[in-house]
Every structure is written in structure tokens, then in C-alpha cells.
Amino acid sequence: MKTIIKLEELFMLILGIFLFSQLQYAWWWFLVLILLPDIGMFGYALGDKVGAHIYNVFHHKGLGILLYLIGVFLAYPILQLIGVILFSHASMDRIFGYGLKYDKGFKFTHLGKIGKEDG
């Protein structure tokens, strides 16, 4: 099952790259911005619960899709860019097993626990 999920996420990342290619930005912007949503990790400085909520906002594909579509509707390319980056980053993270966080701590995601088991 993990392989199917990773393949699905890979195809969503490819979709994000395709959508980016339809925008009028140089390719280097994608490379520079793709890791930017990880600033949501700084929310963990305020505790696990707040950190999980902030992290999840920056890694929610639905938000990325919504922002992209609003950008299309309003013909606002910067909003489309933000949506594509959020969507693509979330897909990339999920390929590597980093999912949306539970408020028990950074390691606890909707895809399972991150890292090796203690013991």
C-alpha cells in the first residue's frame, strides 16, 4: 500500500510541476521555493499542538488547490504560484513519508510515525 500512495503522490508532484510550467516564472523559482513551506516547522517552537496546526496549514493540499484556483479566477499569477508550491511541496513531502501532523509531536503523522522505532 505504501508504494501505491507514493506513486499517487509522485503523480501529484508531476501535476504540480506541469502547473508551474504553465506560469510565466523562470524554473529556478520552483527550485528556490519548493522547500519554503517547511517554515511551518517553526511553529513547533510554540509547542506540539500549535506547531502541528501551523505545520498543517503550510502542508495542506486543499489550501494549495484553493489558492491556485482563486489565482486562476482572479488572473493573479503570484497566487497561482503560491498554490502550486504548497501543493507540490506537500506531495513531495508525502513521497518521503512526511504527512500532516498530529498534536502529539512532530514524528506523529497521518502516514504513520516518522523515524526508527526506539529499542
N, C-alpha and C positions, 0 to 999 in steps of 0.2 A: 504494500500500500504506500509506503514512503516513496518508492520510485515513481508511482503514478502521480502523487502530489508534487514531487519535484519536477516532473515533466510538465505538469499543468502550469506550475509557476514559471518554468522556463519559457513556455509559450506566451505567458502573460508579459514576461520581461521583453520578449521579442516584439510583442504588440506595442509595448511602451517605447521601444527603440524606433519602431515604424512610425508611431505617432509623433515622436520627436523629429524624425526626418521630414515630416510634413510642415514643421515650423521653420521659420526663417532665421534660426540661430546656427552658429558655427558648431561643428561636432564637439569641439573642445569644451563647450558649455556643459554638455551632457556628462563628460568625464569629470569636470570640476564639481558639478552639483550633485552627482549621484549619491554621494555619501553625506550630503548636508542634512537630510532628515535625522541622522543619528545625533544631532544636537538635543533631541528629545531625551537622551540618556542623562543629561544634566539634571533633569527633574528628580532623579534619584537622590540628589543632594538634599532634597526636602523630605525624604522618607520613601518607603516602598510603595505606599498607597498613592501618594501624589506622583511619584516617579512613574508608576505604571500608567496612570491616566495620561500624563503628558507624553510619555513614550508612545502610547497607543494612538494619540491624536496624530502624531507625526508618521505613523506607520499604518494608518487605516486606508485601505484601498478605496473604500467607498468615498472618503473625503477627496482623495486624488481624482477619482472619476467625476465627482460633483464639481470640483474646481475647474477641471478641464472642460466639462460641458458648459459651465457658466462662461468660461473664456471663449468658447466657440460661439455661443449665443450672443455675447456682447462684442464679439470680434476683438478680444483683448488678449493678444498673444502671451503676455507675461503670466496671465492666469492659467493659460493653457500649459505653459512651461512648468509652472509650479505643480499643476495636476499631474502632468506626465512624470515629473521627477518623483513625486510622492508615490504614485502607482508603481513605477519601475523599481524604485528602491525597496518598497515593501515586497515585491515579487522576488527581487534578488535576495533579500534577507531570508525569505521563506525557503528558497532553494538551499540555503546553508543551515536551515533549522531554527532560525530566529523568528519566532512568532509574536503575536500580540501577548502582552504580559498580564499575568495575574498579580494581585497586590501582595502576594506572599514574598516576592523578591524578584530580582532581575532574571534569575535562572528558570522561573516557572512561566511557561508559555502555553498557548493553546495547541502547540505542536508537541508538547512534552517538555521534560526538563532538559536544560542545556548543560552540556559538560558530562564528565565521567562521574559515575556514582562513587561516593566515598566508601572506603572499606577495602 
